[in-house]
Structure formats: structure tokens, C-alpha cells
């Protein structure tokens, strides 16, 4: 079943991709889920240090 979630293209070097895939396999996750986990963890750490990020409206874009 296709997902309605927004897509995000990530371009990085092959070594990082291979290392993320390795970690994902060890953690029983797909590479995509491992990247999502890392993003969530980074956001949580940032918000713990700087406070909750407040977004204004669903079409909020960083400038």
C-alpha cells in the first residue's frame, strides 16, 4: 500500500549509507527506519537543549 507521507531525498556518500545500513540491520530496522530514528533522536536532543520547536502552520518553510 503506497504511503501518503511526504518524501525526502537524501544525498550523501556511500560510506555513510553503508554504515547506516549496517546499524539498521543490527537494530532489526530497515535503512529508511534507521534514518527516521536518527532524525527523531536528533530533534529530541535539540529540543531538550533549546526548547520545543514551534512551527506556524502546515505550510511553514524555513528561509
C-alpha positions in Angstrom: 0.0 0.0 0.0 1.5 3.3 -1.0 2.3 5.8 1.7 0.9 9.3 1.9 3.8 10.6 3.9 6.0 13.3 2.4 9.1 12.2 0.6 12.6 13.4 1.3 15.6 12.8 -0.9 18.9 12.4 0.9 22.2 12.6 -1.0 25.3 11.5 0.9 28.4 9.5 0.3 28.3 5.7 0.0 30.3 5.1 3.2 27.6 6.8 5.3 24.9 4.8 3.5 26.7 1.6 4.1 27.3 2.4 7.8 23.6 3.3 8.3 22.6 0.1 6.6 24.9 -1.9 8.9 23.5 -0.3 12.0 19.9 -0.7 10.8 20.5 -4.4 10.2 22.0 -4.8 13.7 18.9 -3.0 15.2 16.4 -5.0 13.1 15.3 -1.9 11.2 15.2 -1.0 7.5 17.6 1.6 6.4 14.8 4.1 6.0 13.5 3.4 9.5 17.0 3.8 10.9 17.3 7.2 9.2 13.9 8.2 10.6 15.1 7.0 14.0 18.2 9.2 13.8 16.2 12.2 12.7 13.8 11.8 15.6 16.6 11.3 18.1 18.4 14.5 16.8 15.2 16.5 17.0 14.5 15.3 20.6 18.1 16.1 21.7 17.8 19.6 20.1 14.5 20.3 21.7 15.8 19.1 25.1 18.6 21.7 24.9 16.8 24.6 23.2 13.1 24.1 23.9 10.3 22.8 21.7 10.3 23.9 18.1 7.2 25.8 17.3 6.0 25.6 13.7 3.5 28.1 12.4 1.0 26.5 10.1 1.4 23.3 8.0 3.0 25.2 5.1 5.8 26.6 7.3 9.1 26.7 5.4 12.5 27.7 6.7 14.1 30.7 5.0 
